[in-house]
Amino acid sequence: GEGGEGGLRRPSPSPGHGAGSGRGSGSSRPSEGFALCVLAQFGLNLVIVGFEEAYSLFCASRPSGLGLGPSDISASLTPLSLSLLLWPLAFPRLERAIGAAACFQQGVSLFLLASLATPLLRTIPAGRSLLGLPSTAWLWLFLSAISLARGVGGVQATTSIALLLNSLLHTDLGLYNGLAVSASALARSIAPALTGWTIGALHGFRVPFYLISCTCVATLVVATRVAALASAQSRPPPLDSAAPPPARSRTGGGSRRRVDPESASAVARITARTRQRLLELLRRHDGRGRRLVPTAEPAEHRRMSSGVKV
């Protein structure tokens, strides 16, 4: 029940807890923050899986891609594996420094840069040297940078969106996390087919990578709103708008009775007067009850001191 065994009532939610708090107005339904987090997670998985599919086909394709062999493609993914192994060790310190929302935006931004730069690799002139380096060295330098950005951005974005999602929820965490994972699985199942169909229909790789870039931009817009909701929830409410403390029930084991202010004031005066008289007795007698200062005292004090043992 609402009161429980101790007779305590649950406090009503304050006006400051809005759509981003995950509590709603006394209900456990998902809020705007949860819906936006799921949408951002959906877009992130579209970007990650779509880029993975387009990158492999772009590197292996000879007419409109780089025409790399299997060994070269696996070598270009070496920075990706290193970032997946090492970046989770550095992520906690970065998240504590700038926050989960900023980490998510940085991760998606890395995918945006990678998706814009990948189709430009075909513009590197073959057999020429640029700034003293051959074109092959420049190609592998950019391939390594793109793979590194994929690994760092993937680890950073996926971990940050999970932290944001759980920070906006307060009830039924298992249910809402399950819904978010289901949305991510849907995106992962759609992305390969959508990317492959786009490449086959358009006979090129520029448009698929640019579509991935547009998805990154849309995800960043949603992430900006999620960051605003998370910041509003973490900010303490103002003192003047704080909700009053919940009233205690008169029935129940842990409740206290209300005290009359006049009775409390009378008890305080009696206690102060008694304490003052005891202090006077302590000043006039030593530890064995003998009088130290022979002064005249009223009959009321003599009667009190004759029956008090210190």
C-alpha positions as CSV (number, residue, x, y, z in Angstrom):
1,G,0.0,0.0,0.0
2,E,1.0,3.6,-0.1
3,G,1.5,4.0,3.6
4,G,3.4,0.7,4.3
5,E,3.9,-0.9,7.6
6,G,5.5,2.2,9.2
7,G,2.6,4.5,8.1
8,L,4.8,6.7,6.0
9,R,3.6,8.2,2.7
10,R,5.6,8.5,-0.4
11,P,6.4,12.2,-1.3
12,S,4.8,13.5,-4.4
13,P,7.2,14.3,-7.2
14,S,8.3,17.9,-7.3
15,P,7.5,20.1,-10.3
16,G,11.1,20.2,-11.3
17,H,11.1,16.5,-12.3
18,G,9.9,16.7,-15.8
19,A,10.1,14.6,-18.9
20,G,13.8,13.9,-18.5
21,S,13.7,12.5,-15.0
22,G,12.3,9.1,-15.9
23,R,9.8,9.3,-13.1
24,G,7.0,11.1,-14.9
25,S,4.1,12.3,-12.8
26,G,3.8,9.4,-10.4
27,S,3.9,6.7,-13.2
28,S,6.7,4.4,-14.4
29,R,6.1,5.0,-18.1
30,P,9.1,5.9,-20.3
31,S,9.7,9.6,-20.6
32,E,11.0,11.9,-23.3
33,G,14.6,11.3,-22.2
34,F,14.2,7.5,-22.6
35,A,12.7,7.8,-26.1
36,L,15.5,10.2,-27.2
37,C,18.2,7.9,-25.8
38,V,16.7,4.9,-27.7
39,L,16.5,7.0,-30.9
40,A,20.2,8.0,-30.5
41,Q,21.2,4.4,-29.8
42,F,19.3,3.3,-32.9
43,G,21.1,5.9,-35.1
44,L,24.4,5.0,-33.6
45,N,24.0,1.3,-34.4
46,L,22.9,2.2,-38.0
47,V,26.2,4.2,-38.3
48,I,28.5,1.6,-36.8
49,V,27.1,-1.4,-38.8
50,G,26.5,0.6,-42.0
51,F,30.1,2.0,-41.9
52,E,31.5,-1.5,-41.3
53,E,29.7,-2.9,-44.3
54,A,30.5,0.0,-46.6
55,Y,34.2,0.1,-45.6
56,S,34.8,-3.6,-46.3
57,L,33.1,-3.4,-49.7
58,F,34.9,-0.1,-50.5
59,C,38.3,-1.5,-49.7
60,A,37.7,-4.8,-51.7
61,S,36.0,-3.3,-54.8
62,R,38.2,-2.7,-57.8
63,P,36.0,-0.6,-60.2
64,S,35.0,2.1,-57.7
65,G,36.9,1.2,-54.5
66,L,40.5,0.7,-53.4
67,G,41.0,-2.8,-54.7
68,L,42.8,-4.1,-51.7
69,G,43.4,-7.8,-51.0
70,P,42.3,-9.7,-47.9
71,S,45.7,-9.3,-46.2
72,D,45.7,-5.6,-46.9
73,I,42.2,-5.2,-45.5
74,S,43.0,-7.1,-42.4
75,A,46.2,-5.0,-41.9
76,S,44.2,-1.8,-42.3
77,L,41.9,-3.0,-39.4
78,T,44.8,-3.4,-37.0
79,P,44.4,0.1,-35.4
80,L,40.8,-0.7,-34.9
81,S,41.6,-3.8,-32.8
82,L,44.2,-1.9,-30.8
83,S,41.7,0.9,-30.0
84,L,39.0,-1.6,-29.0
85,L,41.5,-3.2,-26.6
86,L,43.1,-0.1,-25.1
87,W,40.5,2.7,-25.2
88,P,38.2,1.2,-22.6
89,L,41.0,1.7,-20.1
90,A,41.2,5.4,-20.8
91,F,37.4,6.0,-21.2
92,P,36.5,6.2,-17.5
93,R,38.9,9.1,-16.8
94,L,37.6,11.0,-19.9
95,E,34.0,10.4,-18.9
96,R,34.6,11.8,-15.4
97,A,36.3,14.8,-16.9
98,I,33.8,15.9,-19.6
99,G,30.6,13.8,-18.9
100,A,28.8,11.0,-20.7
101,A,26.9,13.4,-23.1
102,A,30.1,15.0,-24.4
103,C,31.7,11.6,-24.8
104,F,28.8,10.4,-26.9
105,Q,28.9,13.5,-29.1
106,Q,32.7,13.1,-29.6
107,G,32.3,9.4,-30.5
108,V,29.6,10.2,-33.2
109,S,31.7,13.1,-34.5
110,L,34.6,10.7,-35.1
111,F,32.3,8.5,-37.2
112,L,31.2,11.6,-39.1
113,L,34.7,12.5,-39.9
114,A,35.6,8.9,-40.9
115,S,32.5,8.6,-43.2
116,L,33.4,11.9,-44.9
117,A,37.0,11.0,-45.4
118,T,36.7,7.4,-46.6
119,P,35.4,8.0,-50.1
120,L,38.1,10.7,-50.6
121,L,40.8,8.1,-50.4
122,R,40.3,7.4,-54.2
123,T,41.5,10.9,-54.9
124,I,45.0,10.2,-53.7
125,P,47.1,10.1,-56.9
126,A,48.8,6.8,-57.4
127,G,52.6,6.7,-58.1
128,R,53.2,10.2,-56.9
129,S,54.9,11.6,-53.8
130,L,53.3,14.2,-51.6
131,L,55.4,16.1,-49.1
132,G,58.2,13.7,-49.5
133,L,56.0,10.6,-48.9
134,P,54.8,8.2,-51.6
135,S,51.0,7.9,-52.3
136,T,51.0,4.4,-50.8
137,A,52.3,5.7,-47.5
138,W,49.6,8.4,-47.5
139,L,46.9,5.8,-48.3
140,W,47.9,3.6,-45.3
141,L,48.3,6.6,-43.1
142,F,44.6,7.6,-43.7
143,L,43.4,4.0,-43.5
144,S,45.0,3.7,-40.1
145,A,43.5,7.0,-38.9
146,I,40.1,6.0,-40.1
147,S,40.3,2.6,-38.4
148,L,41.5,4.3,-35.2
149,A,38.6,6.8,-35.3
150,R,36.2,3.9,-35.7
151,G,37.5,2.0,-32.7
152,V,37.7,5.1,-30.4
153,G,34.3,6.4,-31.5
154,G,32.6,3.1,-31.2
155,V,33.8,2.4,-27.7
156,Q,33.1,6.0,-26.5
157,A,29.7,6.3,-28.1
158,T,28.2,2.9,-27.1
159,T,29.4,3.2,-23.5
160,S,28.2,6.8,-23.1
161,I,24.7,6.2,-24.4
162,A,24.3,3.3,-22.0
163,L,25.4,5.6,-19.1
164,L,23.0,8.3,-20.3
165,L,20.1,5.9,-20.6
166,N,20.5,4.5,-17.1
167,S,21.0,8.0,-15.6
168,L,17.5,9.0,-17.0
169,L,15.7,5.9,-15.6
170,H,14.7,5.2,-12.0
171,T,12.2,2.4,-12.3
172,D,11.9,-0.8,-14.3
173,L,15.6,-0.6,-15.5
174,G,15.5,-4.2,-16.9
175,L,12.4,-3.5,-19.0
176,Y,13.6,-0.2,-20.5
177,N,17.2,-1.5,-21.1
178,G,15.7,-4.5,-22.9
179,L,13.6,-2.2,-25.1
180,A,16.8,-0.2,-25.9
181,V,18.7,-3.3,-26.8
182,S,15.8,-4.5,-29.0
183,A,16.0,-1.2,-30.9
184,S,19.7,-1.6,-31.3
185,A,19.3,-5.1,-32.7
186,L,16.7,-3.8,-35.2
187,A,19.2,-1.2,-36.4
188,R,21.9,-3.8,-36.7
189,S,19.7,-6.0,-38.8
190,I,18.6,-3.1,-41.1
191,A,22.0,-1.5,-41.7
192,P,23.7,-4.2,-43.7
193,A,20.8,-4.7,-46.1
194,L,20.3,-0.9,-46.5
195,T,24.0,-0.2,-47.1
196,G,24.4,-3.1,-49.6
197,W,21.2,-2.1,-51.5
198,T,22.4,1.5,-51.8
199,I,25.8,0.5,-53.1
200,G,24.3,-1.9,-55.6
201,A,21.6,0.5,-56.8
202,L,23.8,3.5,-57.2
203,H,27.0,1.6,-58.3
204,G,29.2,3.7,-56.1
205,F,30.3,4.4,-52.6
206,R,30.0,8.2,-52.2
207,V,26.3,8.2,-51.6
208,P,26.3,5.4,-49.0
209,F,29.0,7.1,-47.0
210,Y,27.2,10.5,-47.3
211,L,24.0,8.8,-46.0
212,I,26.0,7.6,-43.0
213,S,27.2,11.1,-42.5
214,C,23.7,12.4,-42.5
215,T,22.7,9.8,-40.0
216,C,25.6,11.0,-37.8
217,V,24.4,14.5,-38.0
218,A,20.8,13.5,-37.0
219,T,22.2,11.5,-34.1
220,L,24.2,14.5,-32.9
221,V,21.0,16.6,-33.0
222,V,19.2,14.0,-30.8
223,A,22.2,13.8,-28.5
224,T,22.2,17.5,-27.9
225,R,18.6,17.2,-26.6
226,V,19.6,14.2,-24.5
227,A,22.5,16.2,-23.0
228,A,20.1,19.0,-22.1
229,L,17.8,16.7,-20.3
230,A,20.6,15.0,-18.4
231,S,22.0,18.3,-17.4
232,A,18.6,19.5,-16.2
233,Q,18.2,16.4,-14.1
234,S,21.6,16.5,-12.5
235,R,21.1,20.2,-11.5
236,P,19.7,20.6,-8.0
237,P,16.3,22.3,-7.7
238,P,16.2,25.9,-6.3
239,L,15.5,26.3,-2.7
240,D,12.3,28.3,-3.1
241,S,10.8,25.6,-5.3
242,A,11.7,22.6,-3.1
243,A,8.9,20.4,-2.2
244,P,7.8,20.4,1.5
245,P,8.8,17.3,3.6
246,P,6.2,14.6,3.6
247,A,3.7,14.6,6.4
248,R,4.0,11.8,8.9
249,S,0.9,9.7,9.7
250,R,-0.4,9.7,13.2
251,T,-0.8,5.9,13.1
252,G,2.2,3.6,12.8
253,G,5.3,2.5,14.7
254,G,7.7,5.1,13.5
255,S,5.4,8.2,13.8
256,R,5.8,10.9,16.5
257,R,3.0,12.8,18.2
258,R,2.7,16.5,17.7
259,V,3.8,18.7,20.7
260,D,1.9,21.8,21.7
261,P,4.2,24.8,21.4
262,E,3.1,26.3,24.7
263,S,3.7,23.0,26.6
264,A,7.2,22.8,25.0
265,S,8.0,26.3,26.0
266,A,6.9,25.6,29.6
267,V,9.0,22.5,29.8
268,A,12.0,24.4,28.5
269,R,11.6,27.1,31.1
270,I,11.3,24.5,33.9
271,T,14.3,22.6,32.6
272,A,16.4,25.8,32.5
273,R,15.4,26.8,36.0
274,T,16.2,23.4,37.4
275,R,19.6,23.4,35.7
276,Q,20.4,26.8,37.1
277,R,19.6,25.7,40.6
278,L,21.7,22.6,40.3
279,L,24.7,24.6,39.1
280,E,24.3,26.9,42.1
281,L,24.4,23.9,44.5
282,L,27.5,22.6,42.8
283,R,29.3,25.9,43.4
284,R,28.4,26.0,47.1
285,H,29.2,22.4,48.1
286,D,32.3,20.2,47.6
287,G,32.2,16.6,46.6
288,R,31.4,15.3,50.1
289,G,28.4,17.6,50.7
290,R,30.1,20.2,52.8
291,R,29.3,23.8,52.3
292,L,32.2,25.9,50.8
293,V,30.7,29.4,50.9
294,P,28.6,30.2,54.0
295,T,26.1,32.5,52.4
296,A,22.5,33.2,53.3
297,E,20.1,31.4,51.1
298,P,16.3,31.4,50.9
299,A,14.4,28.7,52.8
300,E,13.3,27.2,49.5
301,H,17.0,26.6,48.4
302,R,17.8,25.1,51.9
303,R,15.0,22.6,51.6
304,M,16.1,21.7,48.1
305,S,19.8,21.3,49.0
306,S,19.0,19.2,52.1
307,G,17.6,16.5,49.9
308,V,20.0,16.6,47.0
309,K,23.2,14.5,46.9
310,V,25.9,15.6,44.5
